[in-house]
């Protein structure tokens, strides 16, 4: 029997907490929310995220890279919606594995970036190209 790696235990612990908190956070009007399409169910899946809009793009960093369900949903269907300041925007998400996520976090909101750095084990930059309204 093998013992779980530290990163696996950390991932399971944090995701268990997030599973309970995320539905509550997603209801807050000021919270940025990413909506993907479930890769198996085809249903909308909403995840609170931290990031920043820069021009016609929204940038964020995933703590767990392709282990995150929303990243796996993006891989299956990159069309997403992002709720910013209470308004929904459609766009196309792009995974950027060659971008430096630690450097990217320095350009994003401080509190969320600190949490991503502290809890993340497989950082991945994501850019969402927002459709022009």
PADO-195743 format. One record per residue (C-alpha): x, y, z. Coordinates in pm, whole numbers, plus 50000, padded with zeros to 5 digits. Example, Ala and Ser with C-alpha at 12.3 -4.5 7.8 and 13.67 -1.06 7.14 Angstrom:
BEGIN
px = 51230&py = 49550&pz = 50780
px = 51367&py = 49894&pz = 50714
REM end
This chain:
BEGIN
px = 50000&py = 50000&pz = 50000
px = 50139&py = 50340&pz = 49904
px = 50103&py = 50649&pz = 50117
px = 49943&py = 50956&pz = 49956
px = 50178&py = 51230&pz = 49843
px = 50160&py = 51559&pz = 50032
px = 50020&py = 51737&pz = 49726
px = 49741&py = 51479&pz = 49690
px = 49638&py = 51516&pz = 50054
px = 49648&py = 51895&pz = 50026
px = 49437&py = 51880&pz = 49707
px = 49174&py = 51655&pz = 49866
px = 49153&py = 51867&pz = 50181
px = 49124&py = 52202&pz = 50001
px = 48874&py = 52073&pz = 49743
px = 48656&py = 51928&pz = 50021
px = 48641&py = 52274&pz = 50181
px = 48584&py = 52444&pz = 49846
px = 48296&py = 52207&pz = 49763
px = 48111&py = 52347&pz = 50064
px = 48215&py = 52713&pz = 50034
px = 48197&py = 52770&pz = 49658
px = 47815&py = 52754&pz = 49626
px = 47788&py = 53019&pz = 49900
px = 48059&py = 53241&pz = 49751
px = 47907&py = 53218&pz = 49402
px = 47588&py = 53382&pz = 49538
px = 47770&py = 53697&pz = 49651
px = 47703&py = 53971&pz = 49394
px = 48060&py = 54106&pz = 49413
px = 48224&py = 53764&pz = 49360
px = 48372&py = 53690&pz = 49018
px = 48219&py = 53365&pz = 48890
px = 48336&py = 53144&pz = 48604
px = 48067&py = 52939&pz = 48433
px = 48176&py = 52637&pz = 48229
px = 47975&py = 52358&pz = 48069
px = 48003&py = 52026&pz = 48253
px = 48205&py = 51787&pz = 48038
px = 47989&py = 51489&pz = 48138
px = 47655&py = 51643&pz = 48230
px = 47641&py = 51929&pz = 47980
px = 47501&py = 52145&pz = 48261
px = 47632&py = 52490&pz = 48360
px = 47893&py = 52471&pz = 48637
px = 47973&py = 52786&pz = 48835
px = 48296&py = 52837&pz = 49023
px = 48402&py = 53146&pz = 49220
px = 48742&py = 53262&pz = 49096
px = 48983&py = 53547&pz = 49145
px = 49141&py = 53730&pz = 48859
px = 49146&py = 54057&pz = 48670
px = 49004&py = 54196&pz = 48351
px = 49262&py = 54361&pz = 48128
px = 49103&py = 54510&pz = 47818
px = 48902&py = 54238&pz = 47645
px = 49062&py = 53953&pz = 47842
px = 49008&py = 53811&pz = 48188
px = 49313&py = 53649&pz = 48352
px = 49318&py = 53395&pz = 48634
px = 49543&py = 53123&pz = 48773
px = 49410&py = 52779&pz = 48864
px = 49554&py = 52630&pz = 49185
px = 49544&py = 52272&pz = 49061
px = 49583&py = 52300&pz = 48685
px = 49424&py = 52014&pz = 48495
px = 49310&py = 51850&pz = 48821
px = 49055&py = 52130&pz = 48863
px = 48711&py = 52036&pz = 48735
px = 48660&py = 52375&pz = 48572
px = 48989&py = 52335&pz = 48382
px = 48881&py = 51990&pz = 48263
px = 48549&py = 52142&pz = 48155
px = 48738&py = 52412&pz = 47961
px = 48945&py = 52144&pz = 47788
px = 48619&py = 51980&pz = 47671
px = 48448&py = 52310&pz = 47575
px = 48637&py = 52642&pz = 47595
px = 48321&py = 52856&pz = 47563
px = 48260&py = 53011&pz = 47906
px = 48087&py = 53295&pz = 48083
px = 48237&py = 53521&pz = 48349
px = 48036&py = 53730&pz = 48594
px = 48217&py = 54057&pz = 48660
px = 48062&py = 54325&pz = 48880
px = 47726&py = 54150&pz = 48856
px = 47726&py = 54133&pz = 48473
px = 47777&py = 53818&pz = 48264
px = 48027&py = 53819&pz = 47975
px = 48076&py = 53537&pz = 47724
px = 48419&py = 53436&pz = 47604
px = 48664&py = 53167&pz = 47505
px = 48905&py = 53031&pz = 47765
px = 49264&py = 52948&pz = 47675
px = 49494&py = 52741&pz = 47895
px = 49845&py = 52886&pz = 47891
px = 50083&py = 52620&pz = 48028
px = 50389&py = 52813&pz = 47907
px = 50296&py = 53133&pz = 48091
px = 50468&py = 53186&pz = 48428
px = 50175&py = 53158&pz = 48674
px = 50375&py = 53295&pz = 48970
px = 50466&py = 53606&pz = 48773
px = 50105&py = 53633&pz = 48653
px = 49976&py = 53620&pz = 49012
px = 50175&py = 53938&pz = 49084
px = 49947&py = 54122&pz = 48838
px = 49622&py = 53984&pz = 48983
px = 49430&py = 54079&pz = 49302
px = 49655&py = 54037&pz = 49604
px = 49432&py = 53842&pz = 49843
px = 49328&py = 53576&pz = 49592
px = 49684&py = 53550&pz = 49458
px = 49817&py = 53483&pz = 49808
px = 49562&py = 53204&pz = 49857
px = 49644&py = 53048&pz = 49518
px = 50017&py = 53054&pz = 49600
px = 49958&py = 52909&pz = 49948
px = 49719&py = 52630&pz = 49854
px = 49805&py = 52557&pz = 49491
px = 50014&py = 52259&pz = 49386
px = 49998&py = 52280&pz = 49004
px = 49948&py = 52641&pz = 48898
px = 49811&py = 52710&pz = 48549
px = 49741&py = 53044&pz = 48384
px = 49409&py = 53087&pz = 48204
px = 49315&py = 53375&pz = 47975
px = 48953&py = 53425&pz = 47875
px = 48911&py = 53626&pz = 47557
px = 48584&py = 53810&pz = 47617
px = 48343&py = 53865&pz = 47331
px = 48296&py = 54234&pz = 47255
px = 47949&py = 54352&pz = 47346
REM end
